[in-house]
Amino acid sequence: MCAHGICINMDGSFKCQCQEGYALSPSGHSCIGNVSIYFELHSLETLNCNYTIDLDECAENPRICLNGRCENIPGSFECICEEGFSSSAVGPFCVDMDECGQTGMCDNGKCINMDGSFKCVCDSGYKLSSDGKTCIGISRFSLRFLNTFQFQRSC
């Protein structure tokens, strides 16, 4: 709260006191300093002022895009989600993607969904493939060789 200003505690509320060169945002929650004003001259006698104020929601609330990066666009903002997250349908933030819900994920094993990621735990007799998304069978020859090798090394 009160980016580019000082937060002053009030009874049951607060107010922002802005630093020099900044103005209070329309929401009153931060101070903005990048206000663009455009003038269009129609004739020598008439000055038609068309002004736009683009509120930088990203600067006003740096945590607005939970699990993502906020990008200011004229009149609004966008959340660019981190890997493993997607845009929420109910608000401007990013939510965990359930990779385990994808078809074929962690075949021959168990998929464990984690925040922004997943983990495959393979069934007995299987090992994780190089892509980390499926479990592949270990051949009987490999198991026999592995058991023989372990037996020989323990003697």
N, C-alpha and C positions, 0 to 999 in steps of 0.2 A: 504494500500500500504506500501511497504518496511517493512514487518514484520521482526523482528530481525535486524533492521537497522535504519538509519536516512534518511528521504526523503529530498533531496536537490532540491529546485525549480530552474528550468532552463528556459530560454526564450522559452515559448510555450511547455515545457516538464518538465521532472524531471529525477533524477537519484537516485539510492539507494546507500548509503555508509554503508556497512555491519559491524556489530559488530565483535569483535575478535572471531575466531572460526567458522564463517559463511562465505559462499561464495554466490555470486550473482547467482540467479536462471537463467535458460535459457531464461525465459521471461523478466528478468530484473526488475520484479515487487516486488521481495522479496528476502530475504537472507535465504539460507538453510544450515543446519549444519549436516544433517544425510545422508552422502554419503557412500554407501557400495562399497568396492572394493574387488574383489575376484581374487586370484592368483591360477593358476594351474601349478604345476611343472611337466613337461614331462620328463626331464632328467637333469643331472647336468649341461649340457652345455646350455640348452634351457629353457627359462622362457616364457611361453605363458600367457599373461595377458588378462583375460576376465573381463571387468569391467562393472558394471551396476550402473547407477545413477537413483534412483527412486525419482522423483520430488514429494514431498508431496503437491499436489494441495490444500488440505484442509488447510494446514498451510500457504500456499502462499496467499490464498484468503478465509478467514474464512466465508465469506458470499456467497460462491459459490452455496450453496444448499439452496436457499430461501425457507422458510417453511419446512425445513428438516435438517438433520444432515449429514455432509460430512464424508465419511469413505474412507481412503486411501487404495488402493489396488495396487499391483505391476504394474507400467506402466500407471495407471489411477486412477479413484476415482468413488465412487458410492454415490448417494443421497438416504438416508433412510428418507422417508417422514413422517411427523407428522400425527397423526390421523386426518382424514377429508381431507387429501391431497393425490395426486397421482403424479407419475412421468410425467413430461411434454414430449410431443412427439417432441417438437421443441428445447429443450435445457436441460442442466443439472440443472434443478430446479424442485420444486414441485408446482403443481397448485391445486386450490380448486376443490374438488369433488362436483358435483351437486347432493346431496342426494335427492332433490326434483324430479329428473328425474327417480328415481327408482319406479317401479310398486307398487301400493298400499300404497305409502308414504302419510301419513296424510289423509287417506280416511275420508270422512265426515268433512272435514276441509280444510284449506289452508296451503300449505307448503311455508315457507319463507327460501330461501337459504342464509346462512351467511358464512363468510370467515372461512372455516375449520369446519363448523357445519351447523345446520338447526334448524328451530323452527316450530312447528305445532300450528296453531290457529284454535280451533274447532268451528264448526257451532253451532248455538243456539240449545240447547237440547242435546248436546254432551259434553263429557269431555275427557281429554287426558288419554290414557291408560298408564299403568305402564311402558311400554317399550318406551314411548314418541314418537312413530312412527305412531300411528293411533288414531282416535277419536271414542269413543264408546258411544252408546246411554244411556241417563239417563232414567230409567223407569218412567212411569207416577206416580206410587206410590211414588217414591223418590221425584219427583217434587212436588206432592201434600203435602207430609210430610214436605218437605223443606219450601214450601210456608206457610203452617200452623204454622210451628215452628217459622218462621220469623214474622208472624202476631202476634202470641202469645207473642213473646219477645218484640215487639214494643209497646204493650199496657201497 
